[in-house]
Amino acid sequence: MASSKSVDKACPRAVRNNKHTGMAATEDQVKGTFNRYDTIKDGFLRKQELKHAFASLGSRMPRVRASLALHHADVNGDGCIDQTEFNKLVAYTLKRGYKFK
């Protein structure tokens, strides 16, 4: 099985249609996107919520991207992103090069 780092390098900017259009996503836009997908509004982002958020950002492989994001940002290993891990998730996402129209 490939490590998450090798998979991440193989698809660093796996973004569909909006890859070459629009402006680079800002930190506030990415935070807003993730906050919208906190469907329970409990301050935690679970893998399914991350998958939907990455799909809305234009990821070609939102399930894979959600798994990689969890691996990168879920410091305590509880399977979700809490408020203390949120900024790490946002930084990871900004590095992927998503754009807003």
C-alpha positions in Angstrom: 0.0 0.0 0.0 1.3 3.4 -0.9 2.0 5.9 1.8 -0.2 8.9 2.1 2.7 11.2 1.2 3.4 9.3 -2.0 -0.3 9.4 -2.9 -0.5 13.1 -2.1 2.5 13.8 -4.3 1.0 11.8 -7.1 -2.2 14.0 -7.1 -1.1 17.3 -5.5 -3.7 19.4 -7.2 -6.4 17.0 -8.2 -9.0 19.6 -9.0 -11.6 19.3 -11.7 -13.2 22.0 -13.9 -12.2 25.1 -11.9 -8.5 24.4 -11.7 -7.5 27.1 -14.2 -10.3 29.6 -13.7 -10.9 32.0 -10.9 -8.8 33.3 -8.1 -6.8 31.2 -5.6 -8.9 30.3 -2.6 -8.3 32.5 0.4 -8.0 31.3 3.9 -11.4 32.7 4.8 -13.1 31.0 1.8 -11.6 27.7 2.7 -12.6 28.1 6.4 -16.1 29.1 5.3 -16.4 26.0 3.0 -15.4 23.7 5.9 -17.7 25.4 8.3 -20.7 25.0 5.9 -20.0 21.3 5.8 -20.0 20.8 9.6 -23.6 19.5 9.2 -24.1 18.7 12.9 -22.7 22.1 13.9 -20.7 20.6 16.7 -17.3 22.0 15.8 -16.0 18.7 14.4 -15.5 17.7 10.8 -15.8 14.0 10.1 -14.5 12.2 7.0 -17.9 12.3 5.3 -18.2 16.0 5.9 -14.7 16.5 4.6 -15.5 14.5 1.5 -18.4 16.8 0.7 -16.4 19.9 1.4 -13.6 18.7 -0.9 -16.1 17.8 -3.6 -17.5 21.4 -3.4 -14.0 22.7 -3.8 -13.6 20.8 -7.0 -11.5 17.8 -6.0 -11.5 15.0 -8.5 -11.1 12.5 -5.7 -12.9 14.0 -2.7 -12.9 10.7 -0.7 -9.1 10.3 -1.2 -8.5 14.0 -0.4 -10.6 13.7 2.8 -8.6 10.7 3.9 -5.3 12.5 3.2 -6.5 15.6 5.0 -7.4 13.6 8.0 -4.1 11.9 8.0 -2.3 15.3 7.8 -4.4 17.3 10.2 -5.9 14.9 12.7 -3.2 15.2 15.3 -5.0 13.2 18.1 -6.1 10.4 15.7 -9.8 10.5 16.7 -11.0 10.4 13.1 -12.3 14.0 12.9 -11.0 17.5 12.8 -11.6 19.6 15.9 -11.1 23.3 16.5 -7.4 22.8 17.5 -6.7 20.9 14.3 -8.8 23.2 12.0 -6.0 25.6 11.0 -3.8 22.6 10.0 -6.6 21.4 7.8 -7.0 24.8 6.2 -3.2 25.1 5.5 -3.2 21.7 4.0 -6.1 22.6 1.7 -4.6 25.9 0.6 -1.5 24.1 -0.5 -3.6 22.0 -2.9 -4.3 25.1 -5.1 -8.1 25.2 -5.1 -9.7 28.2 -6.8 -12.9 30.1 -6.5 -14.8 31.6 -9.4 
